[in-house]
Amino acid sequence: MKYIAFLGALLISTLIFAQPDIEKTKEIASFDAFNASRHFDVPEKFVGQKYDLKYHRFYWILDPAEDSIRGYVCSYFTAVQANLSQIDFSLENSLLVDSVMYHGAAISYTHSSDIVSATLPVPLALGTLDSIEVHYHGEPAGMSGFGSFIVSTHDVNTPVLWTLSEPYGAYEWWPCKNALSDKIDSIDVYVQHPSAYKAASNGLLQSETPFGGDIISHWKHRYPIATYLIAVAVTDYAVYNESFALSQGPLLMQNYIFPEDSATSAAASPTLEDVMQFYDSLIAPYPYMNEKYGHAQFGWGGGMEHQTMSFMGGFGYELMAHELLHQWFGDAVTCGTWQDIWLNEGFAVYYTALNYEHTSPNYYWKIWKRQAVDYICSEPNGSVFVYDTSDVSRVFSSRLTYYKGSYILHMLRWVMGDSAFFQGNRNYFNDNYFDYAYTDDLISHLETSSGMQLDEFFDDWFYGEGYPIYSINVSWNGIDTVGVNIQQAQTDPSVSFFEMPVPLQFWHNGQDTTIVFDHTFSGEDFYVNLGYFPDSVIFDPELWILSKYSTVFVGMEEESPVQLASYPNPVSGFLMIDLPENTAATVQVFTATGELVKKENISNVQKYRMETSDFAQGAYLIRIDQGQAHYVSSFVKL
């Protein structure tokens, strides 16, 4: 879908590689959530289940100075049930149906509850190919989702019209099968518009034919396409073409840009050739090689990956790379339900970020990972799976759908290894080419490529909520063995334990050793012979695990202290610790950097209760000395 992105609204005027900036994502996401915040009944209506769409021919009369549409949609379909006698399309009630035509003759129909139902003169046999035309006109409401049909201006007062149907908005401006169940095999788009303007759409431009004082622009697209990816835009575009060199040959790159921004776009768009070559080699050849890829500028803060021609609010590096990636994941392979929208958006965010790893592994890639982790972990809960698809702002949550979805892919890569991960992604793409896909399809391909069972991983990270917080204690017996105790708390009770391999980087005299621990339960002890006691230990130095506030406490002990559980953990109010003995004790609380923030002497207490409301957010270590016994615990303050 559209990009809730780092640099979505930023226009770049040079070819400089852009630095990741999560704040831009938050700004645009806030704008999007405001515009898509209402709940409503999902208007897919599940119409059209009795036929399989093959082709649409659109003829629309559009003037960007007028908030209206007139025209018809001719639909070719095949009956998938015997004796098909009625054809249904979704169409918003505010649009008026002029007639429904069948083989050149008007037939009876009804239009209510946002559904046009036409009665066929003779029932169709199973497998019959036939066609029907719906002629209509009106002023589209265009207010669901992100605004499905918008008339606005650019450059102060120049009219511009665009469409953006994702997720449910197509029925607000044309009669359609408004569901993620049936890709249309091919389309022709005819737009009649005033001669001062140009029309942009999917596929290849076939002609611009004078018609009275108007122009009829004809676009032809011969690849399967989802309903919500069909789009048009009309204004006084400046057009320039480029040619990108890809593995299958040269590709037309076509740009429809507001005249006042054409110089900016022309400076920025060539940077996309390297990105497209990267995707072309990493995933599969560009899916629409027989046609084009292009940009059509529109007056919106982000972008939308309309098939073969993304609608763009700007030309920042990440925005262009994100919408381009969708031509593979989102367009060629489309999520089969809006609950699985991460298959579009999580892939787009992660593969966009892989450009940073590809070109700047030691700088921008690290910045992206750090910003992504901090953003995802800015709240303690939320699943990637969308339980409420009537809430558009939740469907397109930048924190969950986009960035937590992207980090699921990053962690899968860590768990599986690069070879199995990328091969699994390629197999998933190739087996669902020009079709709809589901999370289970991805899981199946990843399990096949890796030989692993991933049910638990997806139960925790995809369906579950929150993230783990690690508290790691490293101690030394004074001879040759380093003891590592790894405890894990979870920020949401939906997950009891995140089973992940845990990397620790041990440093000593300027040299480092990284060891990956197969962590299977909280409180698990490990012993390693490093030949030295580390000066410092870094948790997950390459940020493979989605975790915040995780801390390593390093200390020399003649005898390792006993670990005690603290609860609730994480905590926002009172913290409880059950002590083994009911005797006097000294309690000390340290920050992750070793600063003493609290010291208290207690007596005759076996259940220790500590107020944490005045503590800053972060990880803390508790040391309790009770006679000759020493205990440690840790907690996270949210």
Sequence and secondary structure as in RCSB ss.txt:
>XXXX:A:sequence
MKYIAFLGALLISTLIFAQPDIEKTKEIASFDAFNASRHFDVPEKFVGQKYDLKYHRFYWILDPAEDSIRGYVCS
YFTAVQANLSQIDFSLENSLLVDSVMYHGAAISYTHSSDIVSATLPVPLALGTLDSIEVHYHGEPAGMSGFGSFI
VSTHDVNTPVLWTLSEPYGAYEWWPCKNALSDKIDSIDVYVQHPSAYKAASNGLLQSETPFGGDIISHWKHRYPI
ATYLIAVAVTDYAVYNESFALSQGPLLMQNYIFPEDSATSAAASPTLEDVMQFYDSLIAPYPYMNEKYGHAQFGW
GGGMEHQTMSFMGGFGYELMAHELLHQWFGDAVTCGTWQDIWLNEGFAVYYTALNYEHTSPNYYWKIWKRQAVDY
ICSEPNGSVFVYDTSDVSRVFSSRLTYYKGSYILHMLRWVMGDSAFFQGNRNYFNDNYFDYAYTDDLISHLETSS
GMQLDEFFDDWFYGEGYPIYSINVSWNGIDTVGVNIQQAQTDPSVSFFEMPVPLQFWHNGQDTTIVFDHTFSGED
FYVNLGYFPDSVIFDPELWILSKYSTVFVGMEEESPVQLASYPNPVSGFLMIDLPENTAATVQVFTATGELVKKE
NISNVQKYRMETSDFAQGAYLIRIDQGQAHYVSSFVKL
>XXXX:A:secstr
     TTTT    S       HHHHHHHHHHHHHHT  B   TTTTTTTTEEEEEEEEEEE  TTSS EEEEEEE
EEEE STTEEEEEEE  TTSEEEEEEETTEE  EEEETTEEEEEEEEEE TT EEEEEEEEEE     STT SEE
EEEETTTEEEEEE  TTTGGGGTS B  STT  BSEEEEEEEEETT EEEESSEEEEEEEETTEEEEEEEE S B
 GGG  EEEE  EEEEEEEEETTEEEEEEEEE GGGHHHHHHHGGGHHHHHHHHHHHT S TTTTSEEEEEE SS
SSEE  TTEEEES   HHHHHHHHHTTTBTTTEEESSGGGTHHHHHHHHHHHHHHHHHH TTTHHHHHHHHHHHH
HTTSS   SS S TTBHHHHT IIIIIIIHHHHHHHHHHHH HHHHHHHHHHHHHHTTTEEE HHHHHHHHHHHH
    HHHHIIIIIS S EEEEEEEEE SSS EEEEEEEEESSTT S    EEEEEEEETTEEEEEEEE  STTEE
EEE  SS  SEEEESTT  S  SS EEEE   SS  EE  EESSSBSSEEEEE SSSS EEEEEEETT  EEEEE
EE S SEEEEE TTS SEEEEEEEEETTEEEEEEEEE 
